[in-house]
Amino acid sequence: MDVAEARRRLERARRMAERRISDVESTAGFDVAEADWSGELSSYDNHPADSGSSLEMRSINLGLINHNETRLAEISAAMSRLEQGTYGICVECGKPIPEQRLRAIPWAASCVECGVRVPATDSADAASRRPVEEQVIRPPFGGLDESYPYDDPGIHGEDVWDELAEYGTANTGQDDAAENSGGIDAW
């Protein structure tokens, strides 16, 4: 791919990212307070879950803006590499980036092999990553956390459940019509 075509592709990608940011900012209502944006006169009497949808939409819109700002930074870095004459060379290993990859992702800074490699800081298995709060707060009844001492001589969750079930559960008594009325045939 020649330099002029690479520049055109990068400029087109830059315009698209800028337009996406502009579109989200113009429709998301970030320039007004949440109470004005949601149309509520007061959120004092609302349950927090009532504002969950609007909060989620704001979070999604902020994520879209952040994603496109990151894309703009990647495009700017690619433009700098283009000016320096290193565009199309992998920043990790120094090998040429395949033209098909540059056509698909003009801002690509690495070849396919280096692009899929997991950085050393992220080498932990994604399934084993847990919130930092779990280092301090133990899950109830020893669930989820494999390092929780199951042989704790204290009260076990099953014992607590058995004691509470004596007072009834959602599946006892009033809900079991077949048992209380002599069977389904008696209806």
C-alpha positions as CSV (number, residue, x, y, z in Angstrom):
1,M,0.0,0.0,0.0
2,D,1.4,3.3,-1.0
3,V,1.8,6.3,1.4
4,A,-1.1,8.3,-0.2
5,E,-3.6,5.5,0.1
6,A,-2.5,4.8,3.7
7,R,-3.0,8.6,4.5
8,R,-6.4,8.5,2.9
9,R,-7.5,5.5,4.9
10,L,-6.2,7.0,8.1
11,E,-7.9,10.3,7.4
12,R,-11.2,8.5,6.7
13,A,-10.9,6.5,9.9
14,R,-10.1,9.8,11.8
15,R,-13.2,11.5,10.4
16,M,-15.4,8.5,11.3
17,A,-14.2,8.4,14.9
18,E,-14.6,12.2,15.3
19,R,-18.1,11.9,13.8
20,R,-19.0,9.1,16.2
21,I,-17.8,11.2,19.2
22,S,-19.8,14.2,17.9
23,D,-23.0,12.1,17.4
24,V,-22.8,10.5,20.9
25,E,-22.1,13.9,22.5
26,S,-24.9,15.6,20.7
27,T,-27.5,13.0,21.7
28,A,-26.3,11.8,25.1
29,G,-27.2,15.0,27.0
30,F,-23.8,15.3,28.8
31,D,-24.2,19.1,28.7
32,V,-27.2,19.0,31.1
33,A,-27.7,17.6,34.6
34,E,-29.0,14.0,34.9
35,A,-32.3,15.2,36.4
36,D,-32.9,17.5,33.4
37,W,-31.8,14.7,31.0
38,S,-34.1,12.1,32.5
39,G,-37.1,14.3,32.6
40,E,-37.7,13.7,36.3
41,L,-38.7,16.7,38.5
42,S,-37.0,15.1,41.4
43,S,-35.2,11.8,42.0
44,Y,-35.6,12.0,45.7
45,D,-38.6,9.7,45.8
46,N,-37.3,7.2,43.2
47,H,-35.8,3.9,44.0
48,P,-32.2,3.7,42.8
49,A,-33.2,1.0,40.3
50,D,-35.6,3.5,38.6
51,S,-32.6,5.5,37.4
52,G,-30.6,2.3,36.4
53,S,-31.5,2.4,32.7
54,S,-30.5,6.1,32.3
55,L,-27.3,5.5,34.2
56,E,-26.6,2.5,32.0
57,M,-27.2,4.5,28.9
58,R,-24.9,7.2,30.1
59,S,-22.2,4.6,30.9
60,I,-22.5,3.1,27.4
61,N,-22.3,6.6,25.8
62,L,-19.2,7.4,27.9
63,G,-17.7,4.0,26.8
64,L,-18.3,4.8,23.2
65,I,-16.7,8.2,23.5
66,N,-13.7,6.7,25.3
67,H,-13.4,3.9,22.7
68,N,-13.4,6.5,19.8
69,E,-10.9,8.8,21.6
70,T,-8.6,5.8,22.0
71,R,-9.0,5.1,18.3
72,L,-8.1,8.7,17.5
73,A,-4.9,8.3,19.5
74,E,-4.1,5.1,17.6
75,I,-4.7,6.9,14.3
76,S,-2.5,9.8,15.4
77,A,0.3,7.4,16.3
78,A,-0.1,5.7,12.9
79,M,0.1,9.1,11.1
80,S,3.3,9.8,13.1
81,R,4.7,6.5,11.9
82,L,3.7,7.3,8.4
83,E,5.6,10.7,8.6
84,Q,8.6,8.9,10.1
85,G,8.6,6.2,7.4
86,T,8.0,3.4,9.9
87,Y,4.3,2.8,8.9
88,G,3.6,-0.8,8.2
89,I,6.5,-2.1,10.4
90,C,5.5,-3.9,13.6
91,V,6.5,-1.9,16.7
92,E,7.0,-5.1,18.6
93,C,9.1,-7.4,16.4
94,G,10.1,-5.1,13.5
95,K,8.6,-7.4,10.8
96,P,6.4,-5.9,8.0
97,I,2.7,-5.8,8.8
98,P,0.7,-7.7,6.0
99,E,-1.0,-5.3,3.6
100,Q,-4.4,-7.1,4.2
101,R,-4.1,-6.2,7.9
102,L,-3.3,-2.6,7.1
103,R,-6.3,-2.4,4.7
104,A,-8.6,-3.8,7.4
105,I,-7.0,-1.9,10.3
106,P,-5.1,1.1,8.9
107,W,-3.9,2.2,12.4
108,A,-2.5,-1.2,13.2
109,A,0.8,-0.9,15.0
110,S,1.7,-4.6,15.2
111,C,1.6,-7.7,13.0
112,V,-1.0,-10.4,13.6
113,E,1.4,-12.6,15.7
114,C,2.3,-9.7,18.0
115,G,-1.2,-8.3,18.1
116,V,-2.7,-11.5,19.5
117,R,0.0,-12.0,22.1
118,V,-1.1,-11.3,25.6
119,P,1.0,-8.7,27.4
120,A,3.0,-10.1,30.4
121,T,0.9,-7.9,32.8
122,D,-2.3,-9.5,31.6
123,S,-1.0,-13.1,31.7
124,A,-3.4,-14.2,34.5
125,D,-6.3,-16.2,33.3
126,A,-9.4,-14.0,32.7
127,A,-11.6,-16.4,34.6
128,S,-9.4,-16.2,37.7
129,R,-9.5,-12.4,37.9
130,R,-11.8,-11.4,40.7
131,P,-12.7,-8.0,42.1
132,V,-10.3,-6.6,44.6
133,E,-13.0,-6.4,47.3
134,E,-13.0,-10.2,47.5
135,Q,-9.5,-10.0,49.1
136,V,-11.2,-8.5,52.2
137,I,-14.8,-9.5,52.0
138,R,-15.5,-13.2,52.2
139,P,-18.4,-14.6,50.1
140,P,-21.3,-16.0,52.2
141,F,-21.3,-19.7,53.0
142,G,-17.8,-20.1,51.5
143,G,-19.0,-19.8,47.9
144,L,-17.0,-18.7,44.8
145,D,-13.7,-18.3,46.6
146,E,-11.6,-21.5,46.5
147,S,-9.2,-20.2,49.2
148,Y,-12.0,-19.9,51.7
149,P,-11.5,-22.5,54.5
150,Y,-14.3,-25.0,54.1
151,D,-13.2,-26.9,57.2
152,D,-13.9,-23.9,59.4
153,P,-15.3,-25.3,62.7
154,G,-17.9,-22.5,62.8
155,I,-21.4,-22.7,61.6
156,H,-21.8,-24.0,58.0
157,G,-24.2,-22.5,55.5
158,E,-26.1,-25.8,55.1
159,D,-26.7,-25.9,58.9
160,V,-28.1,-22.4,58.8
161,W,-30.3,-23.3,55.8
162,D,-31.7,-26.4,57.6
163,E,-32.6,-24.3,60.6
164,L,-34.3,-21.6,58.6
165,A,-36.2,-24.1,56.4
166,E,-38.1,-25.3,59.5
167,Y,-40.0,-22.0,59.3
168,G,-40.9,-22.6,55.7
169,T,-39.5,-21.8,52.3
170,A,-41.0,-20.7,49.0
171,N,-41.6,-24.3,48.1
172,T,-43.3,-25.5,51.3
173,G,-46.8,-25.6,52.6
174,Q,-49.0,-23.1,50.9
175,D,-47.4,-23.6,47.5
176,D,-47.7,-27.4,47.3
177,A,-51.3,-27.9,46.4
178,A,-50.9,-31.6,45.6
179,E,-49.7,-32.3,49.1
180,N,-52.2,-30.1,50.9
181,S,-55.4,-31.1,49.0
182,G,-55.0,-34.9,48.8
183,G,-53.5,-34.9,45.3
184,I,-54.1,-33.3,42.0
185,D,-56.9,-35.8,41.2
186,A,-59.0,-34.3,44.1
187,W,-59.3,-31.0,42.3
